[in-house]
Amino acid sequence: MPLTEINFDGLIGPTHNYAGLSLGNLASAKNAGGISQPRAAALQGLAKMRANLRLGLTQGLLLPHDRPNLDWLASLGTNLADAAPHIRACAFSASPMWAANAATISPAPDTADGRTHLTVANLQTMPHRSHEWPGTLAQLRLAFAHPAFVVHGPAPAPFGDEGAANHMRLCPDHAAPGFEVFVYGQSGGPFPARQHVEASRAVARYHGLDPQRALFVAQSDEAIAAGAFHNDVVAVANERVLFAHEQAFADKAGFFADLRAIMPDVEIVEVPAARVSLAQAIRSYLFNAQLVTLPGGGGMALVLPSEAQETPAVWAWLEEHVAGNGPIRRLIPVDVRQSMANGGGPACLRLRVVADPATIDPRFLLDEAKIDLIESLVSGRWPERITPSDLDDYNFAGHVRMARASLLALLDLEDLA
């Protein structure tokens, strides 16, 4: 079966709002209490998906969850009318849009049984995300129901797991056996380290990985303290290339030596702190980008937020890299400003799965005609704006739930209702 990398983007849901729920996410904190634009946010995300299709990439979709999550409120002994404001905001959170946190993926060439394994992330560190995994698991079990896949439930508490945002895969090409890198946190000063090493080790065991082909690497405390709450804010990998900030890892020398020992032809592209500071990298989300291999021998492209182009130090370094014939041959800025304002760039919005597209439930795969239909529905049903007071309005809750129901009907996915 032909294996290819498929990017499953999370469609930004109709309750996208700026409640500032994510401790350690600087953009989320900065914009707390602001007015969001869910319709524009979803259309920006769909435009990115369409652009990826036009690059020749295979594109999939993950759907918004049912929000507000009334079952979660009931589990806390409350309801929408009586919940404390911060609990109500957690119930409304549209954070499943950041599909990089949906699961960790090990493709079939890496696993002992020759099947692709997916482990849904528990996201237990943040209350507003801790109730995501049942809805995510339901989607994964539909999309990947084919025997080519094994879908696992979450790692147990108290070991926090935030999915592919803390996982990288290096390989000669996507269809070949690879080496998997699990990045965990230890301490982030004032901010929590969200990925626990024991969760990462459990996922590697669930997936049947060869211990000699899996590395467990600590993220640097200074990166977490600076606002790199996930590894994908300071590093990204694709095939033989690791693209990272100089201060991304706690023991950079040890990690790089281990990586070169198991994959001698790895190409490590490191951005020096003297050229791009941690603060500039995090503010621009330089590394929270999709590093992709273009079909037809087109080399690698970096799909990155337009904020990176607007940060002079970042853009100057990137242009020098491309001009110097580095492995990144194209820079493709995209507008995902609504997501960026809540702390998620292009890489946060997508989950990478190496698989044969014929084994995926086609309802979760996109072409331009399907994007046209979704754009039309979003334009008519997603709220144009959300203010903090909207979350107190019971009628608003009904409106956004109906908007999602319309999407499920459009895609023939009412079984997710």
C-alpha positions as CSV (number, residue, x, y, z in Angstrom):
1,M,0.0,0.0,0.0
2,P,1.4,3.5,-0.8
3,L,2.2,5.4,2.4
4,T,2.1,9.2,2.4
5,E,2.0,11.9,5.0
6,I,-1.5,13.2,5.6
7,N,-2.1,16.4,7.5
8,F,-5.3,16.3,9.5
9,D,-6.2,19.9,10.4
10,G,-8.6,20.8,13.2
11,L,-11.5,22.9,12.0
12,I,-11.8,25.9,14.3
13,G,-15.1,25.6,16.1
14,P,-17.9,28.1,16.5
15,T,-17.0,28.8,20.2
16,H,-13.4,30.0,19.5
17,N,-12.9,32.7,22.2
18,Y,-10.2,34.4,24.2
19,A,-10.7,33.3,27.7
20,G,-7.0,33.1,28.6
21,L,-7.2,29.6,30.0
22,S,-3.7,28.3,29.1
23,L,-1.1,29.0,31.7
24,G,2.3,29.4,30.1
25,N,0.9,30.3,26.7
26,L,1.9,33.9,26.3
27,A,-0.4,34.7,23.4
28,S,-3.4,33.2,25.2
29,A,-2.7,35.3,28.3
30,K,-2.1,38.5,26.4
31,N,-5.4,38.3,24.5
32,A,-7.5,37.2,27.5
33,G,-10.9,39.0,27.5
34,G,-10.6,40.1,23.9
35,I,-13.2,39.8,21.1
36,S,-12.6,36.7,19.0
37,Q,-13.8,36.1,15.4
38,P,-14.8,32.4,15.1
39,R,-16.0,32.7,11.5
40,A,-12.8,34.4,10.3
41,A,-10.7,31.9,12.3
42,A,-12.3,28.9,10.7
43,L,-12.1,30.4,7.2
44,Q,-8.4,31.2,7.8
45,G,-7.8,27.5,8.8
46,L,-9.7,26.3,5.7
47,A,-7.7,28.6,3.5
48,K,-4.5,27.0,4.9
49,M,-5.9,23.5,4.1
50,R,-6.8,24.5,0.6
51,A,-3.3,25.9,0.1
52,N,-1.8,22.6,1.2
53,L,-3.9,20.7,-1.2
54,R,-2.7,23.0,-4.0
55,L,0.9,22.2,-3.0
56,G,0.1,18.6,-3.8
57,L,-0.2,17.4,-0.2
58,T,-2.9,15.1,1.1
59,Q,-5.2,16.9,3.5
60,G,-7.6,15.6,6.2
61,L,-9.9,17.2,8.7
62,L,-10.8,16.8,12.4
63,L,-14.0,18.3,13.6
64,P,-14.9,20.7,16.5
65,H,-16.2,19.0,19.6
66,D,-19.7,19.6,21.1
67,R,-19.4,22.8,23.1
68,P,-20.3,23.8,25.7
69,N,-19.5,20.4,27.1
70,L,-22.6,19.9,29.2
71,D,-21.6,16.3,30.2
72,W,-18.3,17.7,31.7
73,L,-20.2,20.3,33.7
74,A,-22.6,17.6,35.0
75,S,-19.6,15.6,36.1
76,L,-18.6,18.6,38.2
77,G,-22.1,18.7,39.7
78,T,-23.1,21.9,37.9
79,N,-24.7,23.2,34.7
80,L,-24.3,26.0,32.3
81,A,-26.4,28.4,34.3
82,D,-24.8,27.7,37.7
83,A,-21.2,27.1,36.8
84,A,-18.5,29.5,38.0
85,P,-17.3,31.8,35.1
86,H,-13.9,30.1,34.8
87,I,-15.6,26.6,34.7
88,R,-18.1,27.8,32.1
89,A,-15.3,29.1,30.0
90,C,-13.5,25.8,30.2
91,A,-16.8,24.1,29.0
92,F,-16.9,26.4,26.0
93,S,-13.3,26.0,25.0
94,A,-12.6,25.4,21.3
95,S,-9.1,24.1,22.0
96,P,-9.7,20.8,20.1
97,M,-8.9,22.9,17.0
98,W,-5.2,22.4,17.8
99,A,-5.0,18.9,16.4
100,A,-1.3,18.5,17.1
101,N,-2.4,17.7,20.7
102,A,-5.0,15.1,19.6
103,A,-2.7,12.1,19.7
104,T,0.7,10.7,19.2
105,I,1.3,8.7,15.9
106,S,3.7,5.9,15.1
107,P,3.5,4.9,11.5
108,A,3.4,1.2,10.4
109,P,7.1,1.1,9.3
110,D,8.1,1.9,12.9
111,T,6.0,-0.6,14.9
112,A,6.4,-4.2,15.9
113,D,3.1,-5.3,14.4
114,G,3.3,-3.3,11.2
115,R,0.2,-1.3,11.9
116,T,-0.1,2.5,12.5
117,H,-0.7,3.2,16.2
118,L,-2.4,6.3,17.6
119,T,-2.6,7.1,21.3
120,V,-5.1,9.8,22.2
121,A,-3.6,12.5,24.5
122,N,-5.0,12.9,28.0
123,L,-4.2,16.7,28.1
124,Q,-4.8,16.5,31.9
125,T,-2.5,19.5,32.8
126,M,-5.1,22.1,31.8
127,P,-8.7,21.9,33.0
128,H,-10.1,23.3,29.7
129,R,-8.3,20.6,27.7
130,S,-8.7,17.7,30.1
131,H,-12.2,16.9,28.9
132,E,-11.2,16.7,25.2
133,W,-9.9,13.2,24.9
134,P,-13.3,11.3,24.8
135,G,-14.4,13.4,21.8
136,T,-11.1,13.1,20.1
137,L,-11.0,9.3,20.7
138,A,-14.5,9.0,19.1
139,Q,-13.3,10.7,16.0
140,L,-10.0,8.8,15.8
141,R,-11.9,5.5,16.1
142,L,-14.1,6.5,13.2
143,A,-11.4,7.9,10.9
144,F,-9.0,5.1,11.5
145,A,-11.3,2.1,11.9
146,H,-9.4,0.1,9.2
147,P,-7.4,-2.9,10.5
148,A,-4.2,-1.0,9.4
149,F,-4.6,1.1,12.5
150,V,-4.6,0.6,16.3
151,V,-6.2,3.4,18.3
152,H,-5.3,3.5,22.0
153,G,-7.0,5.2,24.9
154,P,-5.0,7.8,26.9
155,A,-2.1,7.3,29.2
156,P,-3.2,7.3,32.8
157,A,-3.1,10.1,35.4
158,P,-1.0,11.7,36.8
159,F,1.3,11.5,33.7
160,G,0.4,14.4,31.4
161,D,0.5,13.7,27.7
162,E,-0.1,16.5,25.1
163,G,0.4,14.4,21.9
164,A,2.3,15.0,18.7
165,A,3.2,18.5,19.8
166,N,5.9,16.8,21.8
167,H,6.9,14.1,19.4
168,M,9.1,14.2,16.3
169,R,9.9,11.5,13.7
170,L,13.0,11.4,11.5
171,C,13.3,9.0,8.6
172,P,14.9,8.6,5.1
173,D,11.4,9.2,3.7
174,H,7.9,9.0,5.2
175,A,7.3,5.4,4.1
176,A,10.6,4.0,5.5
177,P,11.3,2.9,9.1
178,G,12.1,5.9,11.2
179,F,13.4,7.1,14.6
180,E,11.0,8.7,17.0
181,V,11.9,11.5,19.4
182,F,9.7,12.0,22.5
183,V,10.3,15.4,24.1
184,Y,9.3,15.9,27.7
185,G,9.4,18.7,30.3
186,Q,10.9,18.7,33.8
187,S,10.5,22.3,35.1
188,G,9.4,25.5,33.5
189,G,9.8,27.9,36.4
190,P,6.5,29.8,36.7
191,F,4.8,27.6,34.0
192,P,3.9,23.9,34.1
193,A,5.9,21.3,32.1
194,R,3.0,19.6,30.3
195,Q,4.6,16.5,28.9
196,H,5.7,13.8,31.4
197,V,8.4,11.4,30.5
198,E,6.4,8.5,31.9
199,A,3.6,9.3,29.5
200,S,6.0,9.4,26.6
201,R,7.5,6.1,27.6
202,A,4.1,4.5,27.9
203,V,3.1,5.7,24.4
204,A,6.3,4.2,23.0
205,R,5.4,0.8,24.7
206,Y,1.8,1.0,23.5
207,H,3.1,1.5,19.9
208,G,5.6,-1.4,20.1
209,L,8.6,0.7,19.2
210,D,12.1,-0.7,19.1
211,P,13.8,0.8,22.1
212,Q,16.9,1.4,20.0
213,R,14.9,3.6,17.6
214,A,13.2,5.8,20.2
215,L,14.8,8.8,22.0
216,F,13.5,10.5,25.1
217,V,14.8,14.1,25.3
218,A,14.2,16.8,27.9
219,Q,13.0,20.2,26.7
220,S,15.0,23.0,28.2
221,D,13.6,24.7,31.3
222,E,14.4,28.1,29.8
223,A,12.3,27.3,26.7
224,I,9.3,26.4,28.8
225,A,9.8,29.5,31.0
226,A,10.0,31.7,27.9
227,G,6.6,30.4,26.7
228,A,7.4,27.2,24.7
229,F,4.7,25.2,26.4
230,H,5.1,22.4,23.7
231,N,8.2,21.3,21.9
232,D,6.7,22.3,18.6
233,V,7.1,25.9,19.6
234,V,10.9,25.5,19.4
235,A,11.5,22.5,17.1
236,V,10.1,20.6,14.1
237,A,11.3,17.6,12.1
238,N,10.6,16.2,8.7
239,E,12.3,13.2,7.1
240,R,16.1,13.7,7.6
241,V,15.9,17.3,8.8
242,L,15.6,18.5,12.4
243,F,14.9,22.3,12.5
244,A,15.3,23.7,16.0
245,H,16.2,26.7,18.1
246,E,19.6,26.6,19.8
247,Q,17.9,26.7,23.3
248,A,15.2,24.1,22.6
249,F,16.7,21.1,24.5
250,A,18.2,20.7,28.0
251,D,21.1,18.6,26.8
252,K,21.5,19.6,23.2
253,A,25.0,18.1,22.8
254,G,23.9,14.7,24.1
255,F,20.7,14.6,22.1
256,F,22.5,15.6,18.9
257,A,25.2,13.0,19.5
258,D,22.6,10.2,20.1
259,L,20.7,11.3,17.0
260,R,23.7,11.2,14.8
261,A,24.7,7.8,16.2
262,I,21.4,6.2,15.1
263,M,20.9,8.3,12.0
264,P,24.3,9.4,10.6
265,D,22.7,11.3,7.6
266,V,20.5,13.5,9.8
267,E,20.6,17.2,8.9
268,I,20.3,19.4,12.0
269,V,19.4,23.0,11.2
270,E,19.9,25.1,14.3
271,V,18.9,28.7,14.6
272,P,21.4,30.5,16.9
273,A,20.0,32.5,19.8
274,A,22.4,35.3,18.8
275,R,20.4,35.6,15.5
276,V,16.9,34.8,16.8
277,S,16.2,35.0,20.5
278,L,13.8,32.6,22.3
279,A,11.4,35.5,22.7
280,Q,11.4,36.3,19.0
281,A,11.0,32.6,18.0
282,I,8.1,32.2,20.4
283,R,6.4,35.5,19.5
284,S,6.7,34.7,15.7
285,Y,6.1,31.0,16.0
286,L,9.0,30.4,13.6
287,F,9.1,26.7,14.6
288,N,5.4,26.1,15.0
289,A,5.3,25.6,11.2
290,Q,4.6,22.7,8.9
291,L,7.9,21.4,7.5
292,V,6.7,19.4,4.6
293,T,8.2,17.5,1.6
294,L,6.7,18.8,-1.6
295,P,5.8,16.1,-4.2
296,G,7.7,15.7,-7.5
297,G,11.1,16.4,-6.1
298,G,10.3,20.0,-5.0
299,G,12.3,19.7,-1.8
300,M,11.0,20.9,1.6
301,A,8.8,23.9,2.3
302,L,8.1,25.7,5.6
303,V,4.4,26.7,6.0
304,L,4.7,29.3,8.7
305,P,2.6,32.1,10.2
306,S,2.7,35.5,8.6
307,E,3.9,36.8,12.0
308,A,7.3,35.2,11.1
309,Q,7.6,37.3,8.0
310,E,6.8,40.4,10.0
311,T,9.6,39.7,12.5
312,P,12.8,41.1,10.9
313,A,15.3,38.9,12.7
314,V,13.3,35.7,11.9
315,W,12.7,36.5,8.3
316,A,16.3,37.6,7.7
317,W,17.6,34.3,9.0
318,L,15.1,32.3,6.9
319,E,16.0,34.1,3.7
320,E,19.7,33.5,4.3
321,H,19.0,29.8,4.8
322,V,17.1,29.5,1.6
323,A,19.6,31.5,-0.4
324,G,22.4,29.3,1.0
325,N,20.8,26.2,-0.4
326,G,19.7,24.8,3.0
327,P,17.2,21.9,3.1
328,I,14.3,24.3,3.4
329,R,13.7,25.5,-0.2
330,R,10.4,27.4,0.0
331,L,8.9,29.8,2.6
332,I,5.1,29.9,2.6
333,P,3.6,32.4,5.0
334,V,-0.1,31.8,5.9
335,D,-2.6,33.9,7.8
336,V,-3.9,32.1,10.9
337,R,-4.0,35.2,13.1
338,Q,-7.1,34.2,15.0
339,S,-5.5,31.0,16.1
340,M,-2.1,32.7,16.7
341,A,-3.8,35.2,19.1
342,N,-4.9,32.2,21.2
343,G,-1.4,30.6,21.0
344,G,-1.6,28.2,18.1
345,G,0.3,28.4,14.8
346,P,0.1,26.3,11.6
347,A,1.7,23.3,13.3
348,C,-0.7,23.4,16.3
349,L,-3.6,23.1,13.9
350,R,-2.5,19.8,12.3
351,L,-1.9,16.2,13.2
352,R,0.5,14.3,10.9
353,V,-0.4,10.7,10.0
354,V,1.7,8.6,7.6
355,A,-0.8,6.1,6.0
356,D,-2.4,4.9,2.8
357,P,-5.2,7.4,2.2
358,A,-7.3,4.4,1.0
359,T,-7.4,3.1,4.6
360,I,-8.9,6.4,6.0
361,D,-12.6,7.0,6.4
362,P,-13.2,9.3,3.4
363,R,-15.5,11.5,5.4
364,F,-12.3,12.8,7.1
365,L,-10.4,13.5,3.9
366,L,-10.7,16.8,2.0
367,D,-10.7,18.0,-1.6
368,E,-11.4,21.5,-2.8
369,A,-15.1,20.8,-3.4
370,K,-15.6,19.7,0.2
371,I,-13.7,22.8,1.4
372,D,-16.1,24.9,-0.7
373,L,-19.1,23.3,1.1
374,I,-17.6,23.7,4.6
375,E,-16.6,27.4,3.9
376,S,-20.2,28.1,2.8
377,L,-21.6,26.6,6.0
378,V,-19.1,28.3,8.2
379,S,-19.9,31.7,6.6
380,G,-23.5,31.2,7.3
381,R,-23.5,29.5,10.7
382,W,-20.3,30.4,12.7
383,P,-20.6,33.5,14.9
384,E,-18.9,36.6,13.5
385,R,-17.6,37.6,16.9
386,I,-17.6,36.4,20.5
387,T,-17.3,38.7,23.5
388,P,-16.7,37.3,27.1
389,S,-20.3,38.1,28.0
390,D,-21.6,35.8,25.2
391,L,-20.5,32.8,27.3
392,D,-23.2,33.7,29.8
393,D,-25.9,33.6,27.2
394,Y,-27.9,30.4,27.1
395,N,-29.3,31.2,23.7
396,F,-25.7,31.6,22.4
397,A,-24.9,28.1,23.6
398,G,-27.9,26.7,21.6
399,H,-26.8,28.6,18.5
400,V,-23.2,27.2,18.5
401,R,-24.4,23.7,19.2
402,M,-26.7,23.9,16.2
403,A,-23.9,25.3,14.0
404,R,-21.8,22.2,14.8
405,A,-24.8,19.9,14.2
406,S,-25.2,21.4,10.7
407,L,-21.5,20.6,10.0
408,L,-22.0,17.0,11.1
409,A,-25.0,16.7,8.8
410,L,-23.1,18.2,5.9
411,L,-20.3,15.6,6.3
412,D,-22.6,12.7,7.1
413,L,-21.0,12.4,10.5
414,E,-24.1,12.6,12.7
415,D,-22.7,9.6,14.6
416,L,-20.4,12.1,16.4
417,A,-23.4,14.1,17.7
